[in-house]
Amino acid sequence: MLFFSEWQELELINTLRLGLFRARRVKVPTPYRLGNCLERMAGDLGNGILCRAKLDWPACVRRTSKISEQSTEGIGVVMLDIWHVACAIELQAAASWTFDADQESLARATVEFEEVVGLKP
């Protein structure tokens, strides 16, 4: 089961739409149909592969602010990466996956994150 927040849903759908725009702009066939992707996402939510995250948004904002204060000047991360790490902490996620090296560096540098998901620096 993977946590899936409203923010992540918006981010994913916008990324899919942006991919379609870019494919049309360079005149290549679109590699997917948005409707099919939305159906798959709904199916994954329905069968438990994705789990709607119950985020306490004010707590996530406070934690994001704290991580930003502790990390941004030292390691140079963007707000969205900080937000993802803060949400994982607030959800007490058992693990966190990322393909973003900066986000991984932030997660490993955040002591609270290490305590929650068991990462070792």
C-alpha positions as CSV (number, residue, x, y, z in Angstrom):
1,M,0.0,0.0,0.0
2,L,1.3,3.5,-0.9
3,F,0.0,6.7,0.7
4,F,-1.5,9.0,-1.9
5,S,-2.4,12.6,-0.9
6,E,-4.6,15.1,-2.6
7,W,-1.4,17.0,-3.5
8,Q,0.2,14.0,-5.1
9,E,-2.9,13.4,-7.1
10,L,-2.9,16.9,-8.4
11,E,0.8,16.7,-9.1
12,L,0.4,13.4,-11.0
13,I,-2.5,14.6,-13.1
14,N,-0.8,17.8,-14.0
15,T,2.4,15.9,-15.0
16,L,0.3,13.7,-17.2
17,R,-1.4,16.7,-18.8
18,L,2.0,18.4,-19.3
19,G,3.4,15.2,-20.9
20,L,0.5,15.3,-23.4
21,F,1.1,19.0,-24.1
22,R,4.8,18.4,-24.7
23,A,4.1,15.4,-27.0
24,R,1.7,17.5,-29.1
25,R,4.1,20.4,-29.2
26,V,6.9,18.3,-30.8
27,K,4.4,16.4,-32.9
28,V,5.0,12.9,-31.5
29,P,2.3,10.4,-30.7
30,T,1.0,10.7,-27.2
31,P,2.3,7.7,-25.1
32,Y,-0.9,7.4,-23.0
33,R,-4.4,8.7,-22.7
34,L,-5.3,10.8,-19.7
35,G,-8.6,9.0,-19.2
36,N,-6.9,5.6,-19.0
37,C,-4.4,6.9,-16.4
38,L,-7.3,8.3,-14.3
39,E,-9.1,5.0,-14.5
40,R,-6.0,3.1,-13.4
41,M,-5.5,5.6,-10.5
42,A,-9.1,5.1,-9.4
43,G,-8.7,1.4,-9.6
44,D,-5.5,1.5,-7.5
45,L,-7.3,3.5,-4.9
46,G,-10.2,1.1,-5.0
47,N,-8.2,-2.1,-4.6
48,G,-5.9,-0.7,-1.9
49,I,-2.6,-0.3,-3.9
50,L,-2.9,3.4,-3.2
51,C,-4.3,4.6,0.1
52,R,-5.8,8.1,0.5
53,A,-3.5,9.8,2.9
54,K,-5.2,11.5,5.8
55,L,-2.9,14.5,6.2
56,D,-3.1,17.1,8.9
57,W,-2.3,20.0,6.6
58,P,-1.5,22.6,9.3
59,A,0.9,20.1,11.0
60,C,2.5,19.4,7.6
61,V,3.0,23.1,7.0
62,R,4.6,23.6,10.4
63,R,6.9,20.6,9.9
64,T,7.8,21.8,6.4
65,S,8.7,25.2,7.8
66,K,10.9,23.6,10.5
67,I,12.7,21.4,7.9
68,S,13.2,24.4,5.7
69,E,14.7,26.3,8.5
70,Q,17.0,23.5,9.4
71,S,18.0,22.4,5.9
72,T,17.6,24.7,3.0
73,E,20.6,27.0,3.5
74,G,22.8,24.0,4.2
75,I,21.9,21.6,1.5
76,G,19.8,23.7,-0.9
77,V,16.5,22.0,-1.5
78,V,13.3,23.1,-3.1
79,M,10.0,23.5,-1.2
80,L,8.3,20.6,-2.9
81,D,11.0,18.2,-1.8
82,I,10.7,19.5,1.7
83,W,6.9,19.1,1.6
84,H,7.2,15.5,0.5
85,V,9.6,14.6,3.3
86,A,7.4,16.5,5.9
87,C,4.3,14.6,4.8
88,A,6.1,11.3,5.1
89,I,7.1,12.2,8.6
90,E,3.6,13.3,9.5
91,L,2.0,10.1,8.1
92,Q,4.6,8.1,10.0
93,A,5.3,6.3,6.7
94,A,7.2,3.0,7.1
95,A,9.3,3.8,4.0
96,S,9.6,6.5,1.4
97,W,10.5,6.2,-2.3
98,T,11.9,8.9,-4.5
99,F,13.7,9.1,-7.8
100,D,14.9,12.6,-6.8
101,A,18.5,12.8,-5.5
102,D,17.9,16.1,-3.7
103,Q,14.8,14.8,-2.0
104,E,16.7,11.7,-0.9
105,S,19.6,13.8,0.5
106,L,17.1,15.9,2.4
107,A,15.4,12.9,3.8
108,R,18.6,11.4,5.0
109,A,19.7,14.7,6.5
110,T,16.4,15.1,8.5
111,V,16.8,13.5,11.8
112,E,13.1,13.2,12.4
113,F,12.7,11.5,9.0
114,E,15.4,9.0,10.0
115,E,13.5,8.1,13.2
116,V,10.2,7.6,11.3
117,V,11.3,5.6,8.3
118,G,14.5,4.1,9.6
119,L,17.0,5.6,7.1
120,K,20.6,5.6,8.1
121,P,22.8,8.5,6.9
